[in-house]
Amino acid sequence: MALSPEPSRLGQRVAISTAGEGAEAFVPPPLPPVPSVRMDRLYRPLERANRAIGRLDGVTSILPDTPLFLQMYVRKEALLSSQIESTQSSLSDLLQQVLENGDWEAWLEFFLDGIAETSLQASEAAREILALFEADRHRIEDLGIVREVTGKQCGRLYVYSDYLDILSRGTEPL
């Protein structure tokens, strides 16, 4: 679906200049859309997406390496984008419905469902990572490779004794 230079209900292309370079930008129509969005149809998908994002936020706060998890989440988001691109005919159909009937609700519902699904998948992956870390921690402790030194339930610190023994050589008091 090509954008035309004249205004439409979806917006218009305008010529712009940035740092001396000419380009075109898409300018959407002002909000709210006409006809206005019927939120009553979107409450459930919006609530589902919001809950899924909340679960994801809660799980990431207890992960030991949040940046690594976020990198994985960005990959999941890229996967969602590729899934959206593979449903191009559905997107085109949805855009056509917006153009012809102002059916923003179907368009928004499609994306809210995508957000919810991706967030739920990422939350489940985070829970699996936590379970894996816990199981591996027990196995490493049982092998005697590391030992916990704080005696706490939260904020525990583990030491790799053999490694520290090498680093400590020659630092013993006289």
C-alpha positions in Angstrom: 0.0 0.0 0.0 1.8 3.1 -1.2 1.4 6.4 0.6 0.1 9.3 -1.6 1.4 12.9 -1.4 -2.1 14.2 -0.7 -3.6 14.0 2.8 -5.6 10.9 3.7 -7.3 9.6 6.8 -4.0 7.7 7.6 -1.7 10.7 7.1 0.5 12.2 4.4 4.1 12.4 3.1 5.8 15.7 3.5 9.2 16.9 2.2 11.7 17.6 5.0 15.3 18.7 5.2 17.7 17.5 7.9 21.4 18.7 8.0 21.0 19.9 4.4 19.7 16.5 3.2 16.2 16.3 1.6 13.9 13.4 2.6 10.3 12.6 3.0 8.5 12.0 6.3 5.2 10.4 7.1 3.0 12.7 9.2 0.0 10.9 10.7 -3.3 12.8 11.2 -3.8 14.4 14.6 -5.2 12.3 17.4 -7.8 11.2 18.3 -8.6 9.3 15.1 -11.9 9.8 13.3 -14.0 7.8 14.1 -12.7 7.5 17.6 -11.3 4.3 19.0 -13.9 2.2 20.8 -11.9 1.1 23.9 -14.6 -1.3 25.2 -13.4 -3.8 22.6 -9.8 -3.3 23.7 -10.1 -3.7 27.4 -9.3 -7.4 27.5 -6.3 -7.3 25.1 -5.0 -4.2 26.9 -5.4 -5.9 30.3 -3.7 -9.1 29.1 -0.8 -7.1 27.6 -0.4 -5.0 30.8 -0.5 -8.1 33.0 2.1 -9.9 30.8 4.4 -6.8 30.9 4.0 -6.6 34.7 5.0 -10.3 35.1 8.0 -9.7 32.9 9.0 -6.7 35.0 8.7 -8.7 38.2 10.7 -11.6 37.0 13.5 -9.5 35.6 14.0 -7.8 39.0 15.3 -11.0 40.5 17.4 -12.2 37.6 21.2 -12.3 38.3 22.1 -10.9 34.9 19.3 -8.6 33.7 21.3 -7.1 30.7 21.8 -10.6 29.3 18.1 -11.3 29.7 17.3 -8.0 28.0 19.4 -9.0 25.1 17.4 -12.2 24.8 14.2 -10.2 25.1 15.3 -7.9 22.2 15.8 -11.0 20.1 12.3 -12.2 21.0 11.0 -8.7 20.0 12.9 -9.1 16.7 11.2 -12.5 16.2 7.8 -10.9 16.8 8.6 -8.3 14.2 9.5 -11.0 11.7 6.3 -12.9 12.6 4.4 -9.7 11.9 6.2 -9.2 8.6 5.3 -12.8 7.6 1.6 -11.9 8.2 1.8 -9.0 5.7 -1.5 -9.8 4.1 -3.2 -9.7 7.5 -1.5 -6.3 8.2 -2.6 -5.0 4.8 -6.1 -6.2 5.5 -6.1 -4.5 8.9 -4.7 -1.3 7.4 -7.3 -1.4 4.7 -10.0 -1.7 7.4 -8.5 1.3 9.2 -8.5 3.3 5.9 -12.0 2.3 4.8 -13.9 2.0 8.1 -11.7 3.6 10.7 -11.3 0.2 12.4 -8.5 1.1 14.7 -9.7 -1.4 17.3 -8.7 -4.5 15.2 -5.3 -2.9 14.5 -4.7 -2.2 18.2 -5.9 -5.6 19.3 -3.5 -7.3 16.9 -0.5 -5.4 18.4 -1.7 -5.8 22.0 -1.9 -9.6 21.4 1.6 -9.6 20.1 2.9 -7.6 23.1 1.1 -10.0 25.5 2.4 -13.1 23.8 6.0 -11.9 23.6 6.0 -10.8 27.2 4.5 -14.1 28.4 7.2 -16.0 26.5 9.9 -13.8 27.9 8.6 -14.2 31.5 8.5 -18.0 31.1 12.1 -18.0 29.8 13.2 -15.9 32.8 11.6 -18.4 35.2 13.4 -21.2 33.5 16.7 -19.3 33.7 16.1 -18.8 37.5 15.4 -22.5 38.0 18.5 -23.4 35.9 20.7 -21.1 38.0 19.4 -22.6 41.2 19.9 -26.2 40.1 23.4 -25.4 38.8 24.3 -23.5 42.0 23.4 -26.6 44.1 25.4 -28.9 41.8 28.5 -26.6 41.9 28.2 -26.4 45.8 27.8 -30.2 46.1 31.0 -30.7 44.0 32.8 -28.4 46.4 33.8 -25.9 43.7 32.2 -22.9 45.4 31.0 -22.3 48.9 28.5 -19.7 50.3 30.2 -17.4 52.9 27.4 -15.0 54.1 25.0 -17.5 55.7 22.1 -15.3 54.4 19.1 -16.3 52.4 19.2 -13.2 50.3 22.3 -11.4 49.0 24.4 -14.5 49.3 28.0 -14.5 48.2 29.9 -17.5 46.9 33.6 -17.9 46.7 35.7 -20.1 44.5 38.2 -21.3 47.1 40.8 -22.8 44.8 40.9 -19.7 42.7 41.2 -17.4 45.8 43.9 -19.7 47.3 46.1 -19.0 44.2 45.4 -15.3 44.4 46.2 -15.2 48.2 49.7 -16.8 47.9 52.3 -14.6 49.4 49.7 -12.4 51.2 49.7 -14.3 54.4 50.7 -12.3 57.5 54.3 -12.9 58.7 
